[in-house]
Each structure stands twice: as C-alpha cells, then as structure tokens.
Amino acid sequence: MKNSTLIKGTAAIAVGAALLLGGGGTLANWNAEASATPGTIVSGDLNVENKVAGVWTDGLGKDITAQIDAGTYLVVPGDKLTFKQELAVTLSGNKMAAEITTDGIDETSGFLANNVSVSEPVLTVGTAEIKNPLTPTGSTQTVTATITFDFLASTTERDSVNASYDFKDVAFKLTQVNSTGDGLS
C-alpha cells in the first residue's frame, strides 16, 4: 500500500505542476493592460492636371496656337516661341514638397542642339513667379508653366532646314522631393 500512496502522490504532484506550467495557475509575473488611442494616420496627396489646352505665342506675343496645331507655323532662325500651360496642382502633406518639370522636351527633338535653346519651365501663380519646389497651399492651385523655345539666330548654313519638332510626348511631371533635415528617406 505504501507504493500505491507514493505513486498517487507523485501523480498528483505531476498533474499540479503540469497545470501550473501550462497556464492553469499563476507562475507568471503580474501584468496589466490599458487601451491606447493613438489616432489615425492619413496620407497626403500629389497631383497635376492640365484643365485647358496650352497656348503658343510668337516673339511679338501673337497667339499662334492654331498654326502650331495644324503644323503650318514655320520657324526661322531668330524665332522665339513661348508655350504656356495652366496646371491644376494639388499638394497636401506635412512634409510635402514637389517640383514641376517637363518630360519629352529636349533640343534634339528634330533640330540640331546648337540651333535651338529650350528653357526650364517658369512657374507663376497669377502674376507672381514661384520657384520649385512647390509646397502645399491648403487647396488645389492653378500654376502656369511657361517654356520658351529660342530658335537661335546664330544658326549657320542650312542647319535644321525643314526640321520638325514633335511635341506629342510632352508632359508636365510633378515629383515629390526630399530635402536634408525633413526626416524623410
């Protein structure tokens, strides 16, 4: 009988230990929890759209858009053409900054590079010139991008005669930029 009691006691201790170690008891340290209200994270926005067709003018300020669209305006050395495009720019975000650039425009798109000079876009809001990078204003703003194509009077011989400049793939690009110290990677 002594063996039977010893076996029963050992079994009871083993069952108790298993319950304690398996979570049935409290061998763990105390703990407590409190709910937190960390708020909501909302993303910003970056967008650019052209709402109206751009306008071409010659060096005298005359609207030549219809002639450019029809392919009937023929440039000569010394011509200076300007393209203006109104862009609806949306920027929001606490650390948002973005640059407007052109895509698909370069001097060698049909002309020799030393015969034409293309400016970077000059940006204005109303009559005030603004600089890249742009920052949020609280709402969508109308930014006018102006690009100048200067067909150089220094063109020699018959360079770039009967050349054409194809603008079908031209676009304005709005790209987020990070600056030193803004904490963005």
Contacts in CASP RR format, 6 or more apart in sequence:
PFRMAT RR
TARGET T0000
AUTHOR 0000-0000-0000
METHOD contacts of the structure
MODEL  1
MKNSTLIKGTAAIAVGAALLLGGGGTLANWNAEASATPGTIVSGDLNVEN
KVAGVWTDGLGKDITAQIDAGTYLVVPGDKLTFKQELAVTLSGNKMAAEI
TTDGIDETSGFLANNVSVSEPVLTVGTAEIKNPLTPTGSTQTVTATITFD
FLASTTERDSVNASYDFKDVAFKLTQVNSTGDGLS
19 25 0 8 1.000
20 26 0 8 1.000
20 27 0 8 1.000
21 27 0 8 1.000
44 92 0 8 1.000
44 93 0 8 1.000
44 96 0 8 1.000
45 90 0 8 1.000
45 91 0 8 1.000
45 92 0 8 1.000
45 93 0 8 1.000
46 90 0 8 1.000
46 91 0 8 1.000
46 92 0 8 1.000
46 96 0 8 1.000
46 98 0 8 1.000
46 174 0 8 1.000
46 176 0 8 1.000
47 88 0 8 1.000
47 89 0 8 1.000
47 90 0 8 1.000
47 174 0 8 1.000
48 87 0 8 1.000
48 88 0 8 1.000
48 89 0 8 1.000
48 90 0 8 1.000
48 100 0 8 1.000
48 172 0 8 1.000
48 173 0 8 1.000
48 174 0 8 1.000
49 87 0 8 1.000
49 88 0 8 1.000
50 85 0 8 1.000
50 86 0 8 1.000
50 87 0 8 1.000
50 88 0 8 1.000
50 172 0 8 1.000
51 86 0 8 1.000
51 87 0 8 1.000
51 88 0 8 1.000
52 86 0 8 1.000
53 65 0 8 1.000
54 65 0 8 1.000
54 83 0 8 1.000
54 84 0 8 1.000
54 85 0 8 1.000
54 86 0 8 1.000
55 63 0 8 1.000
55 65 0 8 1.000
55 83 0 8 1.000
55 84 0 8 1.000
55 85 0 8 1.000
56 63 0 8 1.000
56 64 0 8 1.000
56 65 0 8 1.000
56 67 0 8 1.000
56 68 0 8 1.000
56 73 0 8 1.000
56 81 0 8 1.000
56 82 0 8 1.000
56 83 0 8 1.000
57 63 0 8 1.000
57 64 0 8 1.000
57 81 0 8 1.000
57 82 0 8 1.000
57 84 0 8 1.000
58 64 0 8 1.000
58 79 0 8 1.000
58 80 0 8 1.000
58 81 0 8 1.000
58 82 0 8 1.000
59 79 0 8 1.000
59 80 0 8 1.000
59 81 0 8 1.000
59 82 0 8 1.000
61 82 0 8 1.000
64 73 0 8 1.000
64 81 0 8 1.000
67 73 0 8 1.000
68 81 0 8 1.000
75 81 0 8 1.000
75 151 0 8 1.000
76 151 0 8 1.000
77 115 0 8 1.000
77 151 0 8 1.000
77 152 0 8 1.000
77 153 0 8 1.000
77 154 0 8 1.000
77 155 0 8 1.000
78 150 0 8 1.000
78 151 0 8 1.000
78 152 0 8 1.000
78 153 0 8 1.000
78 155 0 8 1.000
79 150 0 8 1.000
79 151 0 8 1.000
80 148 0 8 1.000
80 149 0 8 1.000
80 150 0 8 1.000
80 151 0 8 1.000
81 148 0 8 1.000
81 149 0 8 1.000
81 151 0 8 1.000
82 146 0 8 1.000
82 147 0 8 1.000
82 148 0 8 1.000
82 149 0 8 1.000
83 146 0 8 1.000
83 147 0 8 1.000
83 148 0 8 1.000
83 149 0 8 1.000
84 144 0 8 1.000
84 145 0 8 1.000
84 146 0 8 1.000
85 144 0 8 1.000
85 145 0 8 1.000
85 172 0 8 1.000
86 142 0 8 1.000
86 143 0 8 1.000
86 144 0 8 1.000
87 100 0 8 1.000
87 142 0 8 1.000
87 143 0 8 1.000
87 144 0 8 1.000
87 145 0 8 1.000
87 172 0 8 1.000
88 140 0 8 1.000
88 141 0 8 1.000
88 142 0 8 1.000
89 100 0 8 1.000
89 134 0 8 1.000
89 140 0 8 1.000
89 141 0 8 1.000
89 142 0 8 1.000
89 143 0 8 1.000
89 174 0 8 1.000
90 140 0 8 1.000
91 97 0 8 1.000
91 98 0 8 1.000
91 134 0 8 1.000
91 135 0 8 1.000
91 136 0 8 1.000
91 137 0 8 1.000
92 136 0 8 1.000
92 138 0 8 1.000
93 136 0 8 1.000
95 182 0 8 1.000
95 183 0 8 1.000
95 184 0 8 1.000
96 135 0 8 1.000
96 136 0 8 1.000
96 176 0 8 1.000
97 133 0 8 1.000
97 134 0 8 1.000
97 135 0 8 1.000
97 176 0 8 1.000
97 177 0 8 1.000
97 178 0 8 1.000
97 179 0 8 1.000
97 182 0 8 1.000
98 133 0 8 1.000
98 134 0 8 1.000
98 174 0 8 1.000
98 175 0 8 1.000
98 176 0 8 1.000
98 177 0 8 1.000
99 132 0 8 1.000
99 133 0 8 1.000
99 134 0 8 1.000
99 174 0 8 1.000
99 175 0 8 1.000
99 177 0 8 1.000
100 121 0 8 1.000
100 123 0 8 1.000
100 132 0 8 1.000
100 134 0 8 1.000
100 143 0 8 1.000
100 145 0 8 1.000
100 172 0 8 1.000
100 173 0 8 1.000
100 174 0 8 1.000
101 120 0 8 1.000
101 121 0 8 1.000
101 132 0 8 1.000
101 172 0 8 1.000
101 173 0 8 1.000
101 175 0 8 1.000
102 120 0 8 1.000
102 121 0 8 1.000
102 145 0 8 1.000
102 147 0 8 1.000
102 170 0 8 1.000
102 171 0 8 1.000
102 172 0 8 1.000
102 173 0 8 1.000
103 169 0 8 1.000
103 170 0 8 1.000
103 171 0 8 1.000
103 172 0 8 1.000
103 173 0 8 1.000
104 169 0 8 1.000
104 170 0 8 1.000
104 171 0 8 1.000
105 118 0 8 1.000
105 147 0 8 1.000
105 167 0 8 1.000
105 170 0 8 1.000
106 118 0 8 1.000
107 113 0 8 1.000
107 116 0 8 1.000
107 117 0 8 1.000
107 118 0 8 1.000
109 165 0 8 1.000
109 166 0 8 1.000
110 160 0 8 1.000
110 163 0 8 1.000
110 164 0 8 1.000
110 165 0 8 1.000
110 166 0 8 1.000
111 151 0 8 1.000
111 160 0 8 1.000
111 163 0 8 1.000
111 165 0 8 1.000
112 159 0 8 1.000
112 160 0 8 1.000
112 163 0 8 1.000
114 152 0 8 1.000
114 155 0 8 1.000
114 159 0 8 1.000
115 151 0 8 1.000
115 152 0 8 1.000
115 155 0 8 1.000
115 159 0 8 1.000
115 160 0 8 1.000
116 149 0 8 1.000
116 150 0 8 1.000
116 151 0 8 1.000
116 152 0 8 1.000
116 160 0 8 1.000
116 165 0 8 1.000
117 149 0 8 1.000
117 150 0 8 1.000
117 152 0 8 1.000
118 147 0 8 1.000
118 148 0 8 1.000
118 149 0 8 1.000
118 150 0 8 1.000
119 147 0 8 1.000
119 148 0 8 1.000
119 149 0 8 1.000
119 150 0 8 1.000
120 147 0 8 1.000
121 145 0 8 1.000
121 146 0 8 1.000
121 147 0 8 1.000
121 172 0 8 1.000
122 129 0 8 1.000
122 145 0 8 1.000
122 146 0 8 1.000
122 147 0 8 1.000
122 148 0 8 1.000
123 129 0 8 1.000
123 130 0 8 1.000
123 131 0 8 1.000
123 132 0 8 1.000
123 134 0 8 1.000
123 143 0 8 1.000
123 144 0 8 1.000
123 145 0 8 1.000
123 146 0 8 1.000
124 130 0 8 1.000
124 143 0 8 1.000
124 144 0 8 1.000
124 146 0 8 1.000
125 141 0 8 1.000
125 142 0 8 1.000
125 143 0 8 1.000
125 144 0 8 1.000
126 142 0 8 1.000
126 144 0 8 1.000
130 143 0 8 1.000
133 177 0 8 1.000
133 179 0 8 1.000
134 143 0 8 1.000
145 172 0 8 1.000
149 165 0 8 1.000
178 184 0 8 1.000
178 185 0 8 1.000
END
